[in-house]
Amino acid sequence: MADRDQAQSLAETTLSLCRIPSVTGEEAAIAEELAARCLHMPGVTVERSGLSVLARRADAPGAPWLALVGHS
């Protein structure tokens, strides 16, 4: 994918995620979307922690977790 295509894709994804209401304490919808996106990525393990999503590489034991949280 060319740099311009990647930039366009990133912009569209960012706007899509920003359109999901995620007021503090009401992040369930954004958490569901983030978890679903991560689950579609090959080799990624996903766990939920309350209203947050934790993701990491499944093929790398001891790999650090990436915390995905959302507030608007």
Disulfide bonds with the S-S distance in Angstrom:
none
